[in-house]
Amino acid sequence: MSVETSGSKDNGGFERKKLSTEAILDWFTCFHTPPDAVTQPHPGKHHIDSQWALKQLRPEIDDTWQGLFKRGSLEIEIYRPRGHDPQEPHWCDEIYFIISGSGYFKNGDERNPFKRGDVMFVPAGVEHRFEDFSEDFATWAILLGSEGD
């Protein structure tokens, strides 16, 4: 398995980054839960189940995202906004893997439809947000890189 990203800001072309299955499993092998990142313990260290991840969100305090994993400059979060997406540009690159729902994704000057199973890449510092999304919308958010990269 490999993950490819595109949209290099430097040359306007494509930049591909491939992650091996072994590298991905290595990240999950070293599963680390920040002290207040989750409300219940994770059942395993090689797999983060989306249903378990969604249960970590606390709607009673308007919780729309939750950090689930961090290793070096890699962070994995679950994100489920309600009604509107208040995001601001981030300090690092982001990859979204859509878990459920559909809608539109604004990424810089582009606005494209998305649905379950889609993957979107956002370079650091680019304005982006989910718009006109369905009530069941949820996504993984993978943050890559350090501030200033």
Buried (B, 14 or more C-beta within 10 A) or exposed (E): EEBEBEBEEEEEEEBEEEBEEEEBBEBBEEBEBEEEBBEEEBEEBEEBEBEBBBBBBEEEEEBBBBBBBBBEEBBBBBBBBEEEBEBEBBEBBBBBBBBBBBBEBBBBEEEEEBEBEBBBBBBBEBEBBBEEBEEEBBBBBBBBBEEEE
